[in-house]
């Protein structure tokens, strides 16, 4: 089973972390669509999750899959390959003890 790393980070740190990891690993670039889709998830809640893939031939990180807002965490985990690395963000909704609806975005290294 792959190692899974979850982190709750500020939105700025979250995306910068993805960019730095990609660039530091082997000089790979991050496709502009990665940032655009992340901003849509953050601001408009257009997606439940985004899965990013390192595209070796293009030498860049690309968006592999976008999860619709109605999709579940189980749908998200089912979209991750069993034997390949991925980066992802997941928009997690929850209700606090005070009965307040909240959302947090998690960065996941798979």
LINFENBEL-V401093 format. One record per residue. N is the residue number from 0. RES is the residue in one letter. PHI is phi as a letter, one per 30 degrees, with the letter a starting at -180 (NA if undefined). PSI is psi in degrees with one decimal (* if undefined). OMEGA is omega in whole degrees, -180 to 180 (none if undefined). Layout:
BEGIN
{{N RES PHI PSI OMEGA} {N RES PHI PSI OMEGA}}
END
This chain:
BEGIN
{{0 X NA 135.5 -179} {1 X d 152.5 174} {2 X d 133.9 180} {3 X c 129.9 179} {4 X c 122.0 178} {5 X c 140.1 175} {6 X b 133.6 171} {7 X c 116.2 -175} {8 X b 163.4 173} {9 X d 156.7 -176} {10 X d -39.7 -180} {11 X d -46.7 180} {12 X d -38.3 -178} {13 X e -55.0 -177} {14 X d -38.4 178} {15 X d -35.2 178} {16 X d -43.7 178} {17 X d -44.4 -179} {18 X d -45.0 -179} {19 X d -43.1 -180} {20 X d -40.9 -179} {21 X d -45.2 -178} {22 X d -37.7 -178} {23 X d -31.0 -175} {24 X d -49.4 -177} {25 X a 30.8 179} {26 X i 20.7 -179} {27 X d 147.1 177} {28 X c 166.0 175} {29 X c 121.2 -179} {30 X d 143.0 -179} {31 X e -32.2 -180} {32 X d -28.9 179} {33 X d -47.5 -179} {34 X d -42.8 -179} {35 X e -45.7 -180} {36 X d -37.7 177} {37 X d -43.1 179} {38 X d -35.3 176} {39 X d -42.6 178} {40 X d -44.8 -176} {41 X d -47.5 -173} {42 X d -40.8 -173} {43 X c -8.1 -177} {44 X h 40.4 -178} {45 X d -25.6 -176} {46 X b 153.5 173} {47 X d -36.9 180} {48 X a 161.5 174} {49 X b 130.8 175} {50 X c 127.2 179} {51 X c 144.9 -178} {52 X b 143.4 172} {53 X d 116.4 179} {54 X c 105.1 -174} {55 X d -41.9 -177} {56 X d -38.7 -179} {57 X d -9.0 -179} {58 X h 46.6 178} {59 X a 161.9 174} {60 X d 132.3 -179} {61 X b 164.2 174} {62 X d 123.2 179} {63 X c -40.5 -176} {64 X b 141.5 175} {65 X c 127.4 179} {66 X c 132.2 178} {67 X d 153.6 -177} {68 X e -28.9 -178} {69 X d -8.0 -178} {70 X d 154.5 -175} {71 X c 175.0 175} {72 X d -34.8 177} {73 X d -38.8 176} {74 X d -41.5 179} {75 X d -52.0 -178} {76 X d -31.2 178} {77 X d -24.0 -179} {78 X d -7.2 180} {79 X d 133.7 180} {80 X d 148.9 -177} {81 X d -29.2 -171} {82 X b 22.8 178} {83 X b 151.8 180} {84 X d 145.6 175} {85 X b 159.1 167} {86 X c 150.1 -179} {87 X a 158.8 168} {88 X b 142.6 -178} {89 X b 128.6 179} {90 X c 105.5 -174} {91 X c 121.2 176} {92 X c 141.9 177} {93 X a 167.3 178} {94 X c 129.7 -179} {95 X d 172.7 177} {96 X d -25.5 179} {97 X d 8.5 179} {98 X i 39.0 178} {99 X c 128.6 178} {100 X d 127.2 -180} {101 X b 166.8 178} {102 X b 141.8 176} {103 X b 142.1 178} {104 X c 127.2 -180} {105 X c 140.7 172} {106 X c 132.5 -176} {107 X b 127.6 172} {108 X c 119.0 -174} {109 X c * none}}
END
